[in-house]
Amino acid sequence: MKSRSKAAKSNIYSRLFEEPDYDPIHPDVILGVNVRVRYYAVIEKGCVFGDGCFIGNNTTIRENCIFGEKCVIGHNVVFEANSRFGNHVTINAQCHMTQGITVEDEVFFGPGVITMNTRRISYGRKIPRKYDPPIIKRAARIGGGAIIMPGVVIGENALVAAGSIVTRDVPDRIIVMGSPAREIGNVPEEEIL
């Protein structure tokens, strides 16, 4: 097998590191004081970030998303449009935040959490679109790989176990687990914020 020429090799690898010919952060985005944006993040128009936020590599944030102060957004997270996030929200790597989601203060998302906003897949069909994004209340914790279905409300200080599929509302201070998620107990008092 012939080896590639030096020029051909450099072309293969150089493409990965080319600078884009456009600014991936829309000019009307508002960044608070000490906001850190890592490599290859794309932030579309109308987004606002409070002071001290961190935005990880390869994150995509669609238009009109609002973030409070000191939010931590991991790498490779996707945010759909018109979403709202409170202060001190932590979203780990490879999560998907659906269009229109509301997340209150001090919420934690483990890696790979998926949120959904419609029960009807209307793509390519004459089905009216009906969006019903989830609401995540203050200080809730969502374990890695959990799926939050449309219209679900996760209560204040609730805990969703890793890998759970949440199909119904979760009351305040309750732990749920499984597929579909079922109540298994109360959040210990020492874990309440």
N, C-alpha and C positions, 0 to 999 in steps of 0.2 A: 504494500500500500504506500502510495507516494505521500510525503508530508506536504502540508500547505506551505506556500511561500510566507515569508515574514510579513509582507504587506497584507496578504489575505488574512492572516491571524490577527493582525492589529485591527482590521475592519470588523471582524467578528466581535471582538471584545470592546472596541471603542464605542460602539453603538449603545451599549448599556450605560455608559457614563456621560453621554452627550447632555448638554444643558438644553432645556426646552426653549423654543423661540417665543414663548409667551410667558406671562407671569401666572403661575398656578394659584396665586391668591388674588382674588378680584379686588380692584382698587377701592371699592366702597366697603370692604370688610373693616370692622372696628375691632382692634386688638387693644386690650387694656395694658396696664403697666406690667412689665416683666412676663409677658406671654412668650413662650418658647415654641417655635414651630420647627419640627424636624424635617429631614429631607423628603422630597417628593410628596408632601401633603398638598392636596388640592382643596381650596376653600372657595366656594361660589358666593355670588352677590348676596348682600343683606345679612350676612352672619355677624354676630357680635360675641365677643369673648371678654369676660370680666378679668380683673387683675390676677396675675399669677397662674394662668392656665398653662398646661403642657399638652402639645399635640404631637403624637408619634409619627414615625416614618410611614409613608404610603397611605395615610388616612385620607378619605374622601368625605367632604362635608358639603352637602347640597345646600341650595339657597335657603335663606331666612331661618337658620338655626341659631338659637340664643343660648349662651352658656353663662352661668354665674361665675363667681370667683373661685380660684384654686381648683378647677376641674382638671383631672388627669385622664387623658385619652391615650390609650395604648396604640401600638403599631397595627396597621392594616384594618382599622375600624371603618365601617361605612355608616354614614348618617344620611338618611333621606330628608327631604325638605320639610320646613315648617315645624321643627321639633324644639322643645323647650327643656332646659336642664338647669337645676338649681345650683347652689354653691357646694363645693367640696364633693362633687360627684366623681367617682372613679370607674372608668370603663376600660377593662383589660383588653388585650390584643384580640383581633379577629372577631369582634362583635358586629352585629347588624342592628342598627337602631332605625325602626321603621318610620315612615312619614307620619308626622303629627303626634308622635309620642310625647308625653309629659312626664318628666322625672323631677321629683322634688329634691331638697337638700340632702347631702350625706348618704346618697345611695351608692351601693357597690355592685358592680357587675363583674363576675369572673370571666375568664377567657372563653370566647366562642359562644356567647349568649346570642340568641336570635329572638327578635321581637317581630310580631306580625300585626297587620292592620286591616285585613279583610278576609272573610271566610269564603268569598266567592272569587274564583280565578276567572276574570272576565276577558283575559287576553284573547283577541281574535273572535270574540263572540259578542252578540248584541245583548249583553247583560248589563244592566245599570251598575255603575260602581258605587259601592257603599263602604266608606272608610270608618273604622271604629278602632282607633289606636289604643293601646294599653296606657294605663296611668300607674306610675310607680311612686308610692308615697314615701315620705321622709324616713331616712335611715333603714330602708329595706335592703336586704342582701340577696343577690341572685347568684347561685353557684354556677361554675363553669359548665358550658354545654346545655344549659336550660333553654327551653323554648317557651316564650310567653305568647299566648294566642290573642287574637283580636278582642277588644272590649274588656279585657281582664283588668281588675284593679288589685294591685299588690299593696296590702295595708302597711301602715307605719310600723317600722321595726320588725316586719315579717322576714322570714328566712325561707328561701326556695333552695332545696338541695340540688347539688350538681346533677345534670342529666335529666331533670324533671321536665315534664310537659304540662304547663299550667293552662287548664281549660276553663277554670272557674275563679272567681274572686278569692283572694286570700285575706282573711281578717287580720287586723292589727295584732302583732306579737305572736303570731302562729307560725309553726314550722310545717312546711309541706314537702312531700317527697313522692317520686314515682311517676308512672306514665299510665293514666293521667295522675297528676299530683293529688295526693290525699293528705289530710291533716294527720300529723303524727305526734304533736305535742306543742308546748309553749316555749317561746324563746326565754332562756334563763334571765332572771332579773339583772345579773351582772353584765349582760350583753346589750341591755337597752340603752340607747342614746337619748 
